[in-house]
Each structure stands twice: as C-alpha cells, then as structure tokens.
Amino acid sequence: MKQEIGIRLLGTGSCVPSQVVTNADMEGIVETSDEWIRTRTGIEQRHIADGETNLALTKTAAERAMAMAGIDPKEIGVVICATMTGETMVPSLACLLQRECGLSEHVFAFDMSAACTGFLYALHTARALLCAVPEKKYALVTGSELLSRITDFSDRNTCVLFGDGAGAAVLELDENTAYYFDGGAKGDDQVLYCPRNYTLPNPFSHADAEPKQQKVSMEGRAVYTFAVQALTGSILRTAEQAGGLPDKYICHQANARIIQTAAKQLKEPMEKFFMNIEHCGNTSAASIPIALDECVRSGGIQRGETVMLSGFGGGLAYGTAFFTF
C-alpha cells in the first residue's frame, strides 16, 4: 500500500563497545580460524561489551542522533527502542532512555522485540504514530543489543557471528516524499531460538560470570535460505510499490554472502549495498541503524537519494522500508 506521507531522517547516531574482539581472539576460545570466519561470513572483528550496558550504548547513540538533528530532546514525541537484550523487562529500555536523555514526560515510550528486523518494525511504528498524533513532531527510534549476553561462547558455529552495539535515528514526517513498507513473519522456534532468560558467562568480560542458563541456538543453513528469500522478496515487493529500485541499500549485516547473493538475484551492483559487517559482525536490532549511521557520516548517501532499509532474522521476521533520505 502506498503511503502518501514520507519520512525525513534528521539525524543518526551509533555507539559500540570499546573492546574489539578479532577472529584471532576467537581462535583462542573455540576451534575455528580467521580464514574460516572471513570466507564464510565476511566478519573480521566485532565489539564485545566489557562493563558497558545496553542503556549506556543506546543513550550515546541517541544523543548523537539528536545532536545531528539539532533538536531539543524535549521535542521528541515518540521513542521506540528495538532490543531483545535490555537490562530489565520492566522498566522498558525506552522509559529508561526517556529519563537518561531528558525527554519529555509526555513522550510515547516503549520497547519492541523483533530481533534483527526490530529497527524496521520500530521505524514503521514510529511513523504511524506521528501520522496518528499530529502534535508529536519528532520520533527517536533506536536499535541496540548486547548479544554477548545470550551467546554461547563454546559454540563455534554461533559465537563468531555476534557483536554488541547500538544505533539511533531521529525522524519527522515529510509530505513532499513518499514512503513504502513491506513486512511479515513466519513463526519458527526451531531454526533460530533463544529462551527468555539470559545469564551466560562472557570470556571477554572481566565482570563476575553468571551461571550458565540460556543461549542462542541456530540452524545456519536454514537461516541462510530464509534470509536470502526474505530479503530479495521483500525488496522486490517494496520496489513494485515504489515503481523502481532505490539508489542505496542498507541491509541487516548478518552474513556478507546473504547480501551478495541477494544483490545477484536482484541484478543490482554491490556498490549500492553499504556493508560494515567486517568490523561489527551481526548486532541484530542494532545492525541496520549502526550501518545507517556509518553510511550517513561517511557520505555514502546524499540528500535526495532513495534508500531501502531491509532486515530479516529471528522470529522469523522480515521487513523493508523505502524512503527518500
């Protein structure tokens, strides 16, 4: 369905933990190799929290986005935080962010859990709220994860993939541009699954280890197949609405091969796909906003260009948003 009112991103921001864990570091804890990881995933390093909290990373990313936007934090009318690894179930990360960033008490603040597609669902929801409640002028949308909390660092098939970080964007409605969205879900708790509680030890943290209870489990081949199909299908359906493909793509950074395969199926050049997986790894809900911020700040996307943000992952869920930057 065509949406007559577009969105304008006023500012972006991101923050990752200071600790960098290379593939060589991973070789020290599981049976793997730098070559194996790089050739199969495109990942060379990732950032792992050592004392940083989800809230601290999200706050910094949000402050950077609001600073770029040049607005008073109290002007934010909606704040949605996409995450599945917050410190607490209650209060929500969004409510804590309201306090930490000095947002108005009249802000709509809540979390959204949709794993790797979370930022896109949150962006789409934020836009809908701005349309529904005209007095809310700006929305702050964040995506953040501390995946090191739910990673089994004895499982070589998954621990090499994930990293920690946070990204954020400030948006407003733009009546001079159009907006298109495609999304969906295919419920599955077999190929990608994590129980609710997470208290796994982290070999890269000097904090006291917690008892091992929960962990992420994943069937890599099945996830890969779903990801390629979901990514290409969602992009094509969104392009049909928009009347064409975009100038730039920023996709969930799960595996370089997934994006390369999708680009080939779409017959699009890789130059149109921004990639940062080599130094961030897979950060789930934080993946797209971190990549978006890096792309914006590096000049990889210019005002007036069209962009597709596309995500896929746990749920299983997927989504694509098309707008003019």
Buried (B, 14 or more C-beta within 10 A) or exposed (E): EEBEBBBBBBBBBBBBBEBBBBBEBBBEBBEBEBEBBBEBBBBBBBBBBBEBBBBBBBBBBBBBBBEBBEBEBEBBBBBBBBBBBBBEEEBBBBBBBBEBBEBBEEBBBBBBBBBBBBBBBBBBBBBBBBBEEEEBBBBBBBBBBBBBBBBBBBBBEBBBBBBBBBBBBBBBBBEEBBBBBBBBBEEBEEBBEBEEEBEBBBBBBEEEEEEEEBBBBBBBEBBBEBBBBBBBBBBBBBBEBBEEBBBBBBBBBBBBBBBBBBBEBBEBEEEBBBBBBBBBBBBBBBBBBBBBBBBBEEEBBEEEEBBBBBBBBBBBBBBBBBBBB
